[in-house]
Amino acid sequence: MSTKLDFYLGRGAGAQWLGSIAGSAHPDVLLTVPLGRRALTATSMDGYSRAVAEVIAYWASDGSGESYPSEGGWPWPWPTSHWTDWTVTFDPDPGSVFLTVSGGVRWHRIDPLLPQLPDDTDPLGPPDILHWLRNPMAAPSMPMPLMRALQDFRQQPNSEKADGR
């Protein structure tokens, strides 16, 4: 199954989407690729933005999967990153990279000196998976920008919605 990951600047409903990658896009895999490691361990907004642009340009060219720069438009059939496997962002205050999972209820800060994903004792995902399945955007999920009109998403056949996951 293909892992999907969205990159942002900032957190919350006003975050700026920079692009996405799919395929071998798990953050653990990104940490093994020098460009990906630079993105996940960035300590400045400019450094993060440059590294993300390079990851997106590189991702499809090396056979790791597909890449979707923001100039091409939102690539997924769902309206927000609440349905995407992973979301990675740089928050200028405190100047760190954060990540969360689909329907995440909190952000995990990546330590640039010792980058690691949270372990099982530090869950990011929704505490009630059935609640999340009914409405991934409902609280306690963190706010994310709306990238597609909800009415367009709701009009899609269920099979097309399910295909995206």
N, C-alpha and C positions, 0 to 999 in steps of 0.2 A: 504494500500500500504506500502511496506517495504521501510524504509529509509536506505540509504547506506552512509557510512562515511569512508573516508580514512585518515590514520595518517601518517605524515611525520616528518622528521627532516630537517629543512632548508626550504627556499622558492625559487621558480624559477625552471628552467629546470634542475638544479643540485641537487634538493632536494632528500633525501633518503626516500623511501617508507618503513614504518615499518609494515604495515598491515591494515586490514579493518574490519569493522563490518557491519552487516545488521540486519534489523528487527526494534526494537524500538531504533534506533540509532540516534535520533535527539539530538543535543547538550543539549537542555533543559532537556531531559531524563537523559543524562549522568551526568548532574549536581546534580541529585537526588540520584545517586549511588555513595557511597564513593570512590570507585576506579576511576570512571569516573571524579568525582570532583577533585581528586588528579591530574589526567592527565591534565584537563583543567585549573588548577590553578598552575601548576608547575612553579618554578622559576629557575630551573637548567636543563641542558640537561640530566644529569643522572637520576634525579628525574622523568622527563617527560618520558624518555625511559623505565624506570622500571614500571611506572604507566600504560603506554600504553600496555606493554607486559602483565601486570596483567589484564587489561581490556579485551584484546583479549582472554586470557586464560579463563576468567570468563564468558564472554558474552554468549557463547553457552551452558555452563554448567548450568546456572541459568534459561534458557528458554527465555532470552531476544531476541535471534535471532541467526544468524550465525556469526562465526568469521573466519578470514582468516589471519593467520600470514604470514609474507613475505616469510618464508621458503617454503610455499606451492605454491608460484607463484601468479601472478596477477589474481584475481578472476573474473574480469568483462569482458564482451564481447566487451567493448569499450576500446580505446587505452590510454586514459589519465583520470585524475580526473576532467576534464572539464565536464564530463557527470555525475559524482557522485554527490549526493545531497549535501553533506557537505565535506569539506576538513579542517583538523585540523593539525597544524604544530607548532613545537617549533623552534624559531629562536634564536640561541645563542647570537646574537647581535641585539637586546637589552636584551636578556634573558627573553623572553615572549612567551606565547602561542597565536597563531593567528588562526582565522578561516575565511572561506569564503563559498559561496554557489556555486552550479553548474554554470559554466560560469562566476564566480565572477570577478568583475572589480577592487576590492580592498580587502585588508585584514582588519579584525576587531581584535584589540588586546583585549584579555581577561584580565580584571583587577583581579589579584589573590585575592584581598581583598573583592571585590564586583563583582563576575563573573556574567555577563549578556550578552545576545545576543543583537545585535543592534535592535532598534525599526524601525518602518516604515519610520521615518524621516532620517534614516541612512542606505540607501539601499546598499547592497553588489552586487546584481545581475546585469545582463546586462541591459543597458538602452533600447536596441532595441531587444526584444525577437525574432522577426522574423529573424534578422541578426544572432543571436546566434543559432537559430534552423538550419540555413543553414550551419554554420561552428562554432561550439562551441570553437574551438581553436584560432579563429581569434581575432585580437585586437578589442576591448579593454580588452578581457579576459587576465588574468595574465598567464605568462608562467608556465607550469607544465611539469614534466618529461614524456617522451613518454614510456609507459609501454608495449605496443604491437606495432608491425609494422603496420603502417597505411594501407599498401597494404592488410594485412590480414583482417583488419576491413572493408575495402572497398569491399572486395570480399564476405562478409557475406550477406545473404538475408536481405532485409529491415525488415522483421518480427523479425529476431533474434536481430537486432540492437534495435528495438523498445521494445522488451521484457525486455531489461536491465533497462529500466526506469520505 
